[in-house]
């Protein structure tokens, strides 16, 4: 907020009105050959405050013009038509740039006369101002909306802001934001990060149940559903034409010159000796015969807030291409969520050994610059997730990050030693740490299964490849948009269940 205007005493008037104005507006406000000087200095302040608030200034702020037709109303209409107040909301330096340009064009009015009439000069000034800011604001609205979601823009100067928007890292950030719009489930996952903690106030007690509303829930009874011929327990032997399930004695027939013919005949008649399997699943179904129990009165809930988040981002060479684009979209979503709810966000970008970049993504200039540095970075190197996980464990023991959740974004090609897994379990038990995983690949690996509590699979990650990468695909290959060659991320659990450790099996237990 601008400081109050000091009282005018002696020879200070009307220049005492310069005190609340930024220094960048002093010279344009003083030298502009329009209206009365005292009114002009006062109206510059009204315009600046209104633009930063995202609104048009009052019609009375007309620069103190006495000649007719006045240029102020025409320029005010152009400012409204171009949507400049909405663009300037929360961006003081952009508002100052609009005012500097406005005063410069007003100062041209005496130079255009008497070659042009007053009306023609006002029209020329208005048209030139419209043309200048039409070019300046082309695509600026979307850029500023994204920038305002990533941090506070009050610290950015206009030249620095334009420099950011024209740089290659910002173009990568825009593409990542566009890709994020196509992944609503991923954005929702990041919104839920951070453990909920009480804030000291209690929520109002829920209203009592009205007559005629649903009564207590019906008790459930377990029902076993049998799925014959599905992968599961071996229940016997039957005749079938499935070579993948035939007994070993049937397979030996293929190595005998005579019995091979017999095998082919049995295969054609579907009379091979094969294992008979059956899968079972258990689900709860309402049991009308059971007695209903009245639910106990719920405790009064407390108002909750979300804690900070720590993002471990895999920047190894295996993430190059489409996985890299998804990873950058995750960082954009994390910073947006942190900025919207005023939470802390810590980035741990890891590659090979001793390649860990730790940066806090806050609302200041350093956080925005760190994000842009990551956007312009190419992923390369090896994969060492050990160090960033240990660093994240150290961080959650600090007061500032005690309520943080850990989010690991990777293609899963990593592993952890038992000592690190033990420290992770201790943090889960004593601090309530939750570890979420974002799988940007085709299958869950043992490393990802052992570390994460839950895994979100970006199945169609190939569709987020750059156009040049899609064009470089081998001829005849399926289109990258949405194509996935696998039907399940749990290939290891499906085909090699005995390879899963006890920690990894918790993701696939019934």
C-alpha positions as CSV (number, residue, x, y, z in Angstrom):
1,X,0.0,0.0,0.0
2,X,1.3,3.5,-0.9
3,X,2.2,5.7,2.1
4,X,-0.1,8.6,2.9
5,X,0.5,12.0,1.2
6,X,2.3,14.3,3.6
7,X,0.7,17.6,4.4
8,X,1.5,20.4,1.9
9,X,3.5,23.1,3.8
10,X,5.1,26.2,2.3
11,X,6.9,25.7,-1.0
12,X,6.4,21.8,-1.1
13,X,3.0,22.0,-2.8
14,X,2.1,20.4,-5.1
15,X,5.3,18.4,-5.2
16,X,4.6,16.8,-1.8
17,X,2.4,14.4,-3.8
18,X,5.5,12.8,-5.3
19,X,6.4,11.2,-1.9
20,X,3.9,8.2,-2.2
21,X,4.7,7.6,-5.8
22,X,7.5,5.2,-7.0
23,X,10.6,6.9,-8.3
24,X,10.0,5.6,-11.8
25,X,6.9,7.7,-12.1
26,X,8.3,11.0,-10.8
27,X,9.8,12.2,-14.1
28,X,6.8,11.3,-16.4
29,X,4.4,12.8,-13.9
30,X,6.3,16.1,-13.7
31,X,7.1,16.7,-17.4
32,X,3.9,15.5,-19.1
33,X,2.3,18.6,-20.8
34,X,-1.3,17.8,-19.9
35,X,-3.7,19.4,-17.5
36,X,-3.0,21.1,-14.2
37,X,0.2,20.0,-12.4
38,X,-1.4,19.5,-9.0
39,X,-4.3,17.5,-10.4
40,X,-1.9,15.4,-12.5
41,X,0.2,14.4,-9.6
42,X,-2.8,13.5,-7.5
43,X,-4.4,11.6,-10.4
44,X,-1.3,9.5,-11.1
45,X,-1.6,8.2,-7.6
46,X,-5.3,7.4,-8.1
47,X,-4.5,5.6,-11.3
48,X,-1.7,3.5,-9.8
49,X,-3.7,2.4,-6.8
50,X,-6.7,1.5,-9.0
51,X,-4.6,-0.5,-11.5
52,X,-2.7,-2.5,-8.8
53,X,-6.2,-3.3,-7.3
54,X,-7.3,-4.6,-10.7
55,X,-9.9,-1.8,-11.4
56,X,-10.4,1.3,-13.5
57,X,-9.7,4.6,-11.8
58,X,-12.7,7.0,-11.3
59,X,-13.7,9.1,-14.2
60,X,-12.8,12.2,-12.1
61,X,-9.1,11.3,-12.5
62,X,-8.8,13.0,-15.8
63,X,-5.4,14.6,-15.3
64,X,-6.9,18.1,-14.8
65,X,-7.5,18.7,-18.6
66,X,-9.2,21.9,-19.5
67,X,-9.2,21.7,-23.3
68,X,-11.8,19.9,-25.2
69,X,-12.1,17.2,-26.4
70,X,-10.2,15.7,-23.5
71,X,-7.8,12.8,-24.1
72,X,-8.3,11.3,-20.6
73,X,-11.7,9.6,-21.2
74,X,-10.6,8.2,-24.5
75,X,-7.5,6.6,-23.1
76,X,-9.4,5.4,-20.1
77,X,-11.8,3.6,-22.4
78,X,-8.8,2.0,-24.2
79,X,-7.4,0.8,-20.9
80,X,-10.7,-0.8,-20.1
81,X,-11.1,-2.4,-23.6
82,X,-7.6,-4.0,-23.5
83,X,-8.3,-5.4,-20.0
84,X,-5.2,-3.7,-18.5
85,X,-6.6,-3.4,-15.0
86,X,-7.0,-7.2,-14.8
87,X,-3.4,-7.7,-16.0
88,X,-2.0,-5.2,-13.6
89,X,-3.7,-6.7,-10.5
90,X,-1.0,-7.5,-8.0
91,X,1.8,-6.5,-10.5
92,X,2.8,-3.0,-9.5
93,X,5.6,-2.7,-12.0
94,X,3.2,-3.5,-14.9
95,X,0.8,-0.8,-13.6
96,X,3.7,1.7,-13.5
97,X,4.6,0.8,-17.1
98,X,1.1,1.4,-18.2
99,X,1.1,4.8,-16.5
100,X,4.5,5.7,-18.0
101,X,3.2,4.9,-21.5
102,X,0.0,6.8,-20.9
103,X,1.8,9.9,-19.7
104,X,4.2,9.8,-22.6
105,X,1.3,9.7,-25.1
106,X,-0.5,12.5,-23.3
107,X,2.7,14.6,-23.5
108,X,2.6,14.3,-27.3
109,X,-0.6,16.3,-27.7
110,X,1.1,19.7,-27.9
111,X,3.6,18.4,-30.5
112,X,0.8,17.2,-32.8
113,X,-0.9,20.6,-32.8
114,X,-1.4,22.8,-34.7
115,X,-0.6,20.4,-37.6
116,X,-3.6,18.4,-36.4
117,X,-6.8,19.7,-34.7
118,X,-7.3,18.9,-31.1
119,X,-9.8,16.2,-31.9
120,X,-7.5,14.6,-34.5
121,X,-4.5,14.8,-32.1
122,X,-6.6,13.0,-29.3
123,X,-7.6,10.4,-31.8
124,X,-3.9,9.9,-32.9
125,X,-2.7,9.6,-29.3
126,X,-5.5,7.1,-28.5
127,X,-4.8,4.9,-31.6
128,X,-1.1,4.9,-30.9
129,X,-1.6,3.9,-27.3
130,X,-4.0,1.1,-28.3
131,X,-1.6,-0.2,-30.9
132,X,1.3,-0.2,-28.5
133,X,-0.5,-2.1,-25.7
134,X,-2.3,-4.5,-28.1
135,X,1.2,-5.7,-29.1
136,X,2.5,-5.7,-25.5
137,X,-0.5,-7.7,-24.2
138,X,-0.5,-10.4,-26.9
139,X,-0.5,-13.6,-24.9
140,X,0.3,-11.7,-21.7
141,X,-2.9,-12.6,-19.9
142,X,-2.2,-16.4,-19.9
143,X,1.4,-15.8,-19.0
144,X,0.5,-13.6,-16.1
145,X,-2.2,-16.0,-14.9
146,X,0.4,-18.8,-14.8
147,X,3.0,-16.6,-13.2
148,X,0.6,-15.4,-10.5
149,X,-0.2,-19.0,-9.7
150,X,3.5,-19.7,-9.2
151,X,4.5,-16.8,-7.0
152,X,4.2,-13.2,-5.9
153,X,4.9,-10.9,-8.8
154,X,5.2,-7.7,-6.8
155,X,9.0,-8.0,-6.7
156,X,9.4,-8.3,-10.5
157,X,10.4,-5.2,-12.6
158,X,8.8,-4.9,-16.0
159,X,12.0,-5.6,-17.9
160,X,12.7,-8.6,-15.7
161,X,9.1,-9.8,-16.2
162,X,9.4,-9.5,-20.0
163,X,12.8,-11.2,-19.9
164,X,11.3,-14.2,-18.0
165,X,8.4,-14.5,-20.5
166,X,10.6,-14.5,-23.5
167,X,13.1,-17.0,-22.2
168,X,13.2,-20.6,-23.3
169,X,12.7,-22.0,-19.7
170,X,9.4,-20.1,-19.5
171,X,8.2,-21.6,-22.8
172,X,8.9,-25.0,-21.2
173,X,6.9,-24.0,-18.1
174,X,4.0,-23.0,-20.3
175,X,4.0,-26.4,-22.1
176,X,4.3,-28.1,-18.7
177,X,1.2,-26.2,-17.5
178,X,-0.7,-27.2,-20.6
179,X,0.2,-30.8,-20.1
180,X,-0.9,-30.5,-16.4
181,X,-4.3,-29.4,-17.6
182,X,-4.7,-32.8,-19.2
183,X,-3.8,-34.7,-16.0
184,X,-6.6,-33.7,-13.5
185,X,-6.0,-36.8,-11.3
186,X,-2.3,-35.9,-10.9
187,X,-3.2,-32.3,-9.9
188,X,-5.8,-33.6,-7.4
189,X,-3.1,-35.9,-5.9
190,X,-0.8,-33.0,-5.3
191,X,-3.5,-30.9,-3.8
192,X,-3.9,-33.6,-1.1
193,X,-0.3,-33.7,-0.1
194,X,0.7,-32.5,3.3
195,X,-0.6,-34.1,6.5
196,X,-3.6,-32.4,8.0
197,X,-3.1,-30.8,11.4
198,X,-5.5,-29.0,13.8
199,X,-5.5,-25.2,13.8
200,X,-7.0,-24.7,17.2
201,X,-10.6,-24.0,16.2
202,X,-13.4,-26.5,16.1
203,X,-15.9,-27.0,13.3
204,X,-19.6,-26.8,14.0
205,X,-21.2,-30.0,15.1
206,X,-23.0,-31.7,12.2
207,X,-26.8,-31.2,12.1
208,X,-28.9,-34.0,13.6
209,X,-30.4,-36.5,11.2
210,X,-33.8,-35.5,9.9
211,X,-36.8,-37.8,10.1
212,X,-37.2,-39.9,7.0
213,X,-33.4,-39.9,6.2
214,X,-31.4,-43.0,5.8
215,X,-31.0,-45.1,8.9
216,X,-28.0,-46.9,10.3
217,X,-25.9,-48.7,7.7
218,X,-26.8,-52.3,6.9
219,X,-24.2,-54.8,8.2
220,X,-22.2,-56.5,5.5
221,X,-21.4,-60.2,5.2
222,X,-18.4,-61.6,3.4
223,X,-19.1,-63.3,0.0
224,X,-16.4,-65.4,-1.7
225,X,-16.5,-65.0,-5.5
226,X,-14.8,-67.8,-7.5
227,X,-13.3,-67.1,-10.9
228,X,-12.7,-70.4,-12.7
229,X,-9.8,-70.5,-15.2
230,X,-8.3,-67.2,-13.8
231,X,-4.7,-67.1,-12.5
232,X,-4.7,-68.3,-9.0
233,X,-4.7,-71.5,-6.9
234,X,-4.2,-74.9,-8.7
235,X,-7.3,-77.0,-8.1
236,X,-6.7,-80.0,-10.3
237,X,-6.0,-81.3,-13.8
238,X,-8.3,-81.2,-16.8
239,X,-8.2,-81.6,-20.6
240,X,-7.7,-78.4,-22.5
241,X,-5.9,-76.9,-25.4
242,X,-3.8,-74.4,-23.5
243,X,0.0,-75.1,-24.0
244,X,0.9,-72.5,-21.4
245,X,-0.8,-74.7,-18.7
246,X,0.1,-78.2,-19.9
247,X,1.9,-80.6,-17.5
248,X,5.6,-81.3,-17.9
249,X,4.8,-84.8,-19.2
250,X,2.9,-83.3,-22.1
251,X,5.8,-80.9,-22.9
252,X,8.2,-83.9,-23.1
253,X,6.2,-85.3,-25.9
254,X,7.4,-82.5,-28.1
255,X,11.0,-83.8,-28.0
256,X,10.0,-87.3,-29.2
257,X,9.8,-87.9,-33.0
258,X,6.6,-90.1,-32.7
259,X,4.9,-88.6,-29.6
260,X,5.2,-85.2,-31.2
261,X,2.5,-86.2,-33.6
262,X,0.3,-87.4,-30.7
263,X,0.8,-84.1,-29.0
264,X,-0.3,-82.2,-32.1
265,X,-3.4,-84.4,-32.3
266,X,-4.3,-83.8,-28.6
267,X,-3.7,-80.1,-29.0
268,X,-6.0,-80.0,-32.0
269,X,-8.7,-81.8,-30.0
270,X,-8.1,-79.7,-26.9
271,X,-7.2,-82.9,-24.9
272,X,-3.8,-81.9,-23.4
273,X,-3.4,-82.5,-19.7
274,X,-3.4,-79.0,-18.2
275,X,-3.5,-77.4,-14.8
276,X,-6.9,-76.2,-13.6
277,X,-6.7,-72.9,-11.7
278,X,-9.2,-70.8,-9.9
279,X,-9.0,-67.3,-8.4
280,X,-11.0,-66.1,-5.5
281,X,-12.0,-62.7,-4.3
282,X,-14.0,-61.6,-1.2
283,X,-16.3,-58.7,-1.1
284,X,-18.9,-57.4,1.4
285,X,-22.6,-57.6,0.6
286,X,-25.5,-56.3,2.6
287,X,-26.9,-58.8,5.1
288,X,-30.6,-58.0,5.7
289,X,-30.9,-60.7,8.3
290,X,-28.3,-59.1,10.6
291,X,-29.3,-56.7,13.3
292,X,-28.6,-53.1,12.6
293,X,-26.5,-51.1,15.1
294,X,-27.1,-47.5,15.8
295,X,-24.0,-45.5,15.0
296,X,-22.3,-43.8,17.9
297,X,-22.4,-40.0,18.0
298,X,-19.4,-38.7,16.1
299,X,-16.9,-36.6,17.9
300,X,-16.8,-32.9,17.1
301,X,-14.3,-32.5,14.3
302,X,-11.5,-30.0,14.4
303,X,-10.7,-27.6,11.6
304,X,-7.7,-28.8,9.7
305,X,-5.1,-27.4,7.5
306,X,-2.6,-29.0,5.1
307,X,1.1,-29.2,5.8
308,X,4.1,-28.7,3.5
309,X,5.4,-31.0,0.8
310,X,8.8,-32.4,-0.3
311,X,9.1,-33.3,-3.9
312,X,11.9,-35.8,-4.9
313,X,12.3,-35.4,-8.7
314,X,14.2,-38.0,-10.8
315,X,16.3,-36.1,-13.3
316,X,18.3,-39.1,-14.5
317,X,18.9,-39.9,-18.2
318,X,16.1,-42.5,-18.2
319,X,13.6,-39.7,-17.6
320,X,14.6,-37.8,-20.7
321,X,11.8,-37.0,-23.2
322,X,8.1,-37.5,-22.3
323,X,8.8,-38.6,-18.6
324,X,10.8,-35.4,-18.2
325,X,7.8,-33.3,-19.4
326,X,5.5,-35.1,-16.9
327,X,8.0,-34.5,-14.1
328,X,8.1,-30.8,-14.9
329,X,4.3,-30.6,-14.9
330,X,4.4,-32.2,-11.4
331,X,6.7,-29.4,-10.2
332,X,4.4,-26.7,-11.7
333,X,1.4,-28.3,-9.9
334,X,3.3,-28.6,-6.6
335,X,4.3,-24.9,-6.7
336,X,0.8,-23.8,-7.6
337,X,-0.7,-25.7,-4.7
338,X,1.9,-24.4,-2.3
339,X,1.4,-20.8,-3.4
340,X,-2.4,-21.1,-3.3
341,X,-2.5,-22.4,0.3
342,X,0.7,-20.7,1.6
343,X,2.5,-24.0,2.3
344,X,6.1,-24.8,2.0
345,X,7.4,-26.7,-1.0
346,X,10.9,-28.2,-1.0
347,X,12.4,-29.6,-4.3
348,X,15.0,-32.3,-4.2
349,X,16.1,-33.0,-7.8
350,X,18.3,-36.0,-8.0
351,X,20.4,-37.7,-10.6
352,X,23.6,-39.8,-10.1
353,X,25.7,-39.9,-7.0
354,X,26.4,-36.5,-5.5
355,X,24.0,-34.9,-8.0
356,X,21.3,-33.5,-5.7
357,X,19.8,-30.1,-6.1
358,X,17.9,-28.9,-3.0
359,X,15.8,-25.7,-3.4
360,X,12.9,-24.3,-1.6
361,X,10.2,-23.2,-4.0
362,X,8.7,-20.2,-2.2
363,X,6.7,-17.3,-3.5
364,X,9.7,-15.0,-3.8
365,X,12.1,-14.3,-6.7
366,X,14.5,-17.1,-5.7
367,X,11.7,-19.7,-5.9
368,X,10.5,-18.6,-9.3
369,X,14.1,-18.5,-10.6
370,X,14.7,-22.0,-9.3
371,X,11.6,-23.2,-11.1
372,X,12.7,-21.6,-14.3
373,X,16.2,-23.1,-14.0
374,X,14.6,-26.6,-13.6
375,X,12.3,-25.9,-16.6
376,X,15.4,-25.1,-18.8
377,X,17.4,-28.1,-17.6
378,X,17.8,-31.3,-19.6
379,X,17.6,-34.5,-17.6
380,X,20.8,-36.6,-17.7
381,X,23.0,-38.8,-15.6
382,X,22.4,-41.8,-13.4
383,X,19.9,-42.5,-10.6
384,X,20.7,-42.3,-6.9
385,X,17.5,-41.9,-4.9
386,X,19.3,-42.9,-1.7
387,X,20.7,-39.5,-1.0
388,X,17.5,-37.4,-1.6
389,X,15.4,-39.8,0.5
390,X,17.8,-39.6,3.4
391,X,17.9,-35.8,3.0
392,X,14.0,-35.7,3.0
393,X,14.0,-37.8,6.2
394,X,16.4,-35.3,7.9
395,X,14.1,-32.5,6.8
396,X,10.9,-34.0,8.2
397,X,12.6,-34.0,11.6
398,X,12.9,-30.2,11.5
399,X,10.0,-28.1,12.9
400,X,9.4,-26.3,9.6
401,X,8.8,-29.6,7.7
402,X,7.5,-31.9,10.4
403,X,4.1,-32.1,8.8
404,X,5.4,-32.7,5.2
405,X,4.5,-35.5,2.8
406,X,7.1,-36.9,0.5
407,X,6.3,-37.2,-3.2
408,X,8.7,-39.2,-5.5
409,X,8.4,-38.7,-9.2
410,X,10.4,-41.3,-11.2
411,X,10.2,-44.1,-13.7
412,X,11.0,-46.4,-10.9
413,X,14.5,-47.5,-11.9
414,X,16.1,-47.3,-8.5
415,X,16.5,-49.1,-5.2
416,X,17.3,-48.4,-1.5
417,X,19.5,-50.1,1.0
418,X,17.8,-51.7,4.1
419,X,19.2,-49.0,6.4
420,X,17.4,-46.2,4.5
421,X,14.2,-48.2,4.4
422,X,14.4,-48.7,8.2
423,X,14.8,-44.9,8.7
424,X,11.8,-44.3,6.4
425,X,9.7,-46.7,8.5
426,X,10.8,-45.0,11.7
427,X,9.7,-41.6,10.2
428,X,6.3,-43.2,9.3
429,X,5.8,-44.6,12.7
430,X,6.9,-41.6,14.8
431,X,6.1,-38.6,12.6
432,X,3.3,-39.9,10.4
433,X,5.2,-39.4,7.2
434,X,3.4,-40.5,4.0
435,X,5.3,-41.3,0.8
436,X,3.5,-40.9,-2.4
437,X,4.9,-42.1,-5.8
438,X,4.2,-40.9,-9.3
439,X,5.2,-43.6,-11.7
440,X,6.1,-42.3,-15.2
441,X,6.8,-45.6,-16.8
442,X,5.2,-48.9,-17.7
443,X,5.7,-51.0,-14.5
444,X,6.2,-50.8,-10.8
445,X,9.7,-51.7,-9.8
446,X,10.8,-53.2,-6.5
447,X,12.5,-50.0,-5.5
448,X,9.3,-47.9,-6.0
449,X,7.1,-50.6,-4.3
450,X,9.3,-50.8,-1.2
451,X,9.6,-47.0,-0.7
452,X,6.1,-45.7,-1.5
453,X,2.8,-46.0,0.5
454,X,0.7,-45.4,-2.7
455,X,1.7,-45.1,-6.4
456,X,-0.1,-43.0,-9.0
457,X,0.5,-44.4,-12.5
458,X,0.7,-41.9,-15.4
459,X,-0.1,-44.6,-17.9
460,X,-0.3,-42.4,-21.0
461,X,3.0,-40.7,-20.4
462,X,4.1,-41.1,-24.0
463,X,1.5,-38.6,-25.2
464,X,3.4,-35.8,-23.5
465,X,6.5,-36.2,-25.8
466,X,7.6,-33.2,-27.8
467,X,6.5,-33.0,-31.4
468,X,10.1,-33.5,-32.5
469,X,10.3,-36.7,-30.5
470,X,7.1,-38.1,-31.9
471,X,8.3,-37.3,-35.4
472,X,11.5,-39.2,-34.7
473,X,9.7,-42.4,-33.8
474,X,10.4,-45.4,-36.0
475,X,8.2,-45.8,-39.1
476,X,5.1,-47.8,-38.5
477,X,5.2,-47.4,-34.8
478,X,1.9,-46.6,-33.0
479,X,1.1,-43.0,-32.4
480,X,2.5,-41.6,-29.2
481,X,-0.8,-39.9,-28.2
482,X,-2.2,-42.1,-25.4
483,X,-0.7,-45.4,-26.6
484,X,0.3,-47.8,-23.8
485,X,1.8,-51.2,-24.6
486,X,0.9,-52.7,-21.2
487,X,-2.4,-53.3,-19.5
488,X,-1.2,-53.0,-15.9
489,X,1.6,-51.3,-14.0
490,X,1.8,-54.4,-11.7
491,X,3.6,-56.6,-14.2
492,X,6.1,-57.8,-11.6
493,X,3.3,-58.8,-9.1
494,X,1.3,-60.4,-11.9
495,X,4.0,-62.6,-13.5
496,X,6.7,-62.8,-10.8
497,X,4.8,-62.7,-7.5
498,X,7.5,-64.5,-5.6
499,X,10.0,-61.8,-6.5
500,X,8.2,-59.2,-4.3
501,X,9.6,-58.6,-0.9
502,X,7.3,-58.3,2.1
503,X,7.4,-54.5,1.9
504,X,6.5,-54.5,-1.8
505,X,3.6,-57.0,-1.4
506,X,1.6,-54.6,0.8
507,X,0.5,-52.8,-2.4
508,X,-1.1,-56.0,-3.8
509,X,-2.6,-57.7,-0.7
510,X,-6.3,-58.3,-0.8
